[in-house]
């Protein structure tokens, strides 16, 4: 006999709770709602509706994957960032709330909403940072670059789904090595985890995020060296670069940026956890 939505929600929430998953009921509801393409009203007003046996088996399988450490965003294939909805692929990182600190820093650096801006997003991944900026600055245009063809494909799809692709392009490349032109804003969330530390990350990250987007080399600074070397040729007069930092990396990344002749606009902006997260250069 088919199980009802309410009963399946309770069953999955109990499974998640027994495994120590935080907010098990919220996650159970989210899993069922997104997997069955239901709205919030459907989950409440039609809680007694039956779930087809095939769908129930699929949802139980997803719940067991969640118990094994797979993040919810990988199970549903979606993640919200800056109040925008993004589809994920195996080649893209799950956008993190702390990365919104970069968007906040960029909007503060260029506060005029209608100002035309040329934006370059290095290592664009899902396109989350670029999309957030274009959504807030209607006269901005942008280019996203990623070394992964799969990530670039997903970023294009996300920008198109959000109605932003007429003002953006996404290309495959090794940082800015083959890129011409200058930009008002260069922004990046590069890989910054030390290679030896990747195996010590939480299972949700080490087993499910693409290592290309995590591995920053022996000291975690390989990508910053590459990016810093390109910045003087990329930034327009008055332009700024904003780089996401890993914990404890502010001093070293500051040194790399200053070594190419750029200044730093005070201390890095901190995220909600108090970690120095967004390093902002002074206008060139």
C-alpha positions in Angstrom: 0.0 0.0 0.0 1.4 3.4 -0.9 2.7 5.5 1.9 1.4 9.1 2.4 3.7 12.1 2.1 3.3 12.8 5.8 4.2 9.3 6.8 7.2 9.2 4.5 8.4 12.5 5.8 8.2 11.2 9.3 10.0 8.0 8.3 12.9 9.8 6.6 13.2 12.4 9.4 13.5 9.5 11.9 16.2 7.9 9.8 18.1 11.2 9.5 17.7 11.9 13.3 19.1 8.5 14.2 22.2 9.3 12.2 22.7 12.6 13.9 21.8 14.8 11.0 21.0 18.3 12.1 17.4 19.5 11.5 16.2 16.1 10.3 12.6 17.1 9.8 13.5 20.2 7.7 15.8 18.1 5.6 13.2 15.4 5.1 10.7 17.9 4.0 13.2 19.5 1.6 14.2 16.2 0.1 10.6 15.1 -0.6 9.5 18.5 -1.8 12.4 18.9 -4.3 12.5 15.2 -5.4 8.8 15.2 -6.1 8.7 18.8 -7.4 6.2 19.9 -4.9 5.4 23.3 -3.5 5.2 24.3 0.1 1.4 24.3 -0.1 1.4 20.7 -1.5 3.4 19.5 1.5 1.0 21.1 4.0 -2.4 20.9 2.4 -1.9 17.5 0.7 0.2 15.7 3.3 -2.2 12.7 3.1 -1.6 12.2 -0.6 0.0 8.8 -1.5 3.6 8.6 -2.8 4.0 6.1 -5.6 6.0 3.1 -4.7 8.8 3.9 -7.1 9.1 7.4 -5.8 9.1 6.1 -2.2 11.9 3.7 -3.0 13.9 6.5 -4.6 13.4 8.8 -1.7 14.5 6.2 0.8 17.6 5.6 -1.3 18.4 9.3 -1.2 17.9 9.4 2.5 20.4 6.6 3.0 22.9 8.5 0.9 22.3 11.5 3.1 23.0 9.4 6.2 26.3 8.2 4.5 27.4 11.9 4.3 26.3 13.1 0.9 25.2 16.7 1.2 21.6 17.6 0.6 22.6 19.9 -2.3 24.1 16.9 -4.1 20.9 14.9 -3.5 18.6 17.5 -4.8 21.0 19.0 -7.4 20.2 22.5 -6.3 21.5 25.2 -3.9 20.4 28.7 -3.1 23.0 31.5 -3.1 22.2 35.2 -2.7 18.5 34.3 -2.8 19.0 32.8 -6.3 18.5 29.2 -7.3 21.4 27.3 -8.9 21.6 23.8 -10.4 24.7 21.9 -9.5 26.8 19.4 -11.4 29.5 17.0 -10.3 32.1 19.5 -11.6 30.9 22.4 -9.5 31.3 23.3 -5.8 28.3 23.6 -3.7 28.1 27.4 -3.1 28.7 28.3 0.5 27.1 31.1 2.5 30.6 32.5 3.4 31.2 33.2 -0.2 28.4 35.8 -0.1 30.9 37.9 1.8 32.6 38.5 -1.6 29.4 39.7 -3.2 28.8 42.1 -0.3 32.4 43.4 -0.6 32.0 43.9 -4.3 28.7 45.8 -3.9 30.3 48.0 -1.3 33.2 48.7 -3.6 30.9 49.7 -6.4 27.8 51.1 -4.7 26.3 52.9 -7.7 23.6 50.4 -8.7 23.3 51.6 -12.3 27.0 52.1 -13.0 28.2 50.0 -16.0 30.7 47.5 -14.8 32.9 44.9 -16.5 33.2 41.9 -14.2 35.6 38.9 -14.5 34.9 35.9 -12.3 37.9 33.6 -12.2 37.0 30.0 -11.4 33.3 30.6 -11.9 32.1 27.1 -11.0 28.3 27.2 -10.9 28.3 30.9 -11.9 26.9 31.8 -8.5 29.1 34.9 -7.8 28.8 36.3 -11.3 25.0 35.8 -11.3 24.7 37.4 -7.9 26.6 40.5 -9.1 24.7 40.8 -12.4 21.4 40.5 -10.5 22.3 43.5 -8.3 23.9 45.6 -11.0 21.6 45.7 -14.1 24.1 47.6 -16.3 27.0 45.2 -15.5 28.4 42.6 -17.9 30.6 39.7 -17.0 32.8 36.9 -18.1 33.2 33.7 -16.1 36.2 31.4 -16.6 36.7 27.9 -15.4 39.2 25.2 -16.1 36.4 22.6 -16.1 34.3 22.2 -19.2 31.5 20.7 -17.1 31.5 23.6 -14.7 31.5 26.1 -17.5 28.6 24.3 -19.1 26.7 24.4 -15.8 27.4 28.1 -15.3 26.1 29.0 -18.7 22.9 27.0 -18.0 22.4 28.7 -14.6 23.0 32.2 -16.0 20.5 31.5 -18.8 17.9 30.1 -16.4 18.2 33.3 -14.3 17.8 35.5 -17.4 21.3 36.9 -17.1 23.1 35.2 -20.0 22.6 38.2 -22.4 25.0 40.1 -20.2 27.5 37.3 -19.6 29.7 34.8 -21.3 31.4 31.7 -19.8 34.6 30.3 -21.3 37.0 27.4 -20.5 40.5 28.6 -19.6 43.4 28.4 -17.2 42.6 31.5 -15.1 43.2 34.5 -17.4 46.1 33.2 -19.4 44.4 33.7 -22.8 42.2 36.6 -21.9 42.5 40.1 -23.3 40.8 43.3 -22.2 40.5 45.0 -18.8 37.8 44.8 -16.1 36.4 47.0 -13.4 36.1 44.1 -11.0 38.0 40.8 -10.9 36.6 38.4 -8.4 37.5 34.9 -7.5 36.9 32.0 -5.1 39.9 29.9 -6.0 40.9 26.5 -4.7 42.8 27.2 -1.4 42.9 23.9 0.5 46.4 22.5 1.1 46.7 19.2 -0.8 47.6 17.3 2.4 44.5 18.6 4.2 41.9 17.4 1.6 41.7 13.9 3.1 41.0 15.5 6.5 38.0 17.6 5.3 34.4 16.6 6.3 33.1 13.8 4.2 30.5 16.1 2.6 33.3 18.0 1.0 36.2 15.6 0.4 33.9 12.9 -1.1 31.5 15.0 -3.0 33.1 18.3 -4.1 35.4 18.3 -7.1 39.0 18.2 -6.0 40.0 20.5 -8.8 38.0 23.2 -7.1 39.5 22.4 -3.7 43.2 21.7 -4.2 45.3 24.8 -3.7 48.6 22.9 -3.9 51.2 22.1 -1.3 50.7 25.4 0.6 47.2 26.3 -0.6 48.5 29.3 -2.5 49.1 28.0 -6.1 45.9 29.6 -7.5 46.6 32.9 -5.8 50.1 33.1 -7.4 48.6 32.6 -10.8 45.8 35.0 -10.3 48.0 37.8 -8.7 50.3 37.6 -11.7 47.5 38.4 -14.1 45.8 41.2 -12.0 47.9 44.2 -13.2 47.0 43.5 -16.8 43.4 42.7 -16.1 42.3 45.7 -14.0 41.0 48.9 -15.5 41.9 52.3 -14.0 39.9 52.4 -10.8 39.4 48.7 -10.9 39.5 46.3 -7.9 40.1 42.7 -7.3 38.3 40.7 -4.6 39.6 37.3 -3.6 38.1 34.7 -1.2 40.5 33.5 1.5 40.8 30.3 3.4 41.2 30.5 7.2 44.6 32.0 8.1 45.6 33.0 4.5 45.2 36.7 4.7 48.8 37.6 5.3 50.3 35.4 2.6 47.7 36.4 0.0 48.2 40.0 0.9 52.0 39.6 0.3 51.4 38.0 -3.1 49.1 40.8 -4.2 51.4 43.6 -3.0 54.3 41.9 -4.8 52.7 42.6 -8.1 52.2 46.3 -7.2 48.6 46.4 -6.0 47.5 47.8 -2.6 45.1 46.3 -0.1 42.0 48.1 1.1 42.4 47.5 4.8 41.7 44.2 6.6 39.9 41.4 4.8 36.1 41.4 5.2 35.1 38.8 7.6 32.2 36.2 7.2 29.6 35.5 9.8 32.0 33.1 11.5 34.5 35.9 12.0 37.0 34.4 9.5 38.8 36.8 7.2 37.2 35.9 3.9 37.3 38.6 1.3 40.5 40.4 0.4 39.9 43.7 -1.5 42.5 45.6 -3.5 42.6 49.4 -3.6 41.7 51.1 -6.9 44.4 50.9 -9.5 
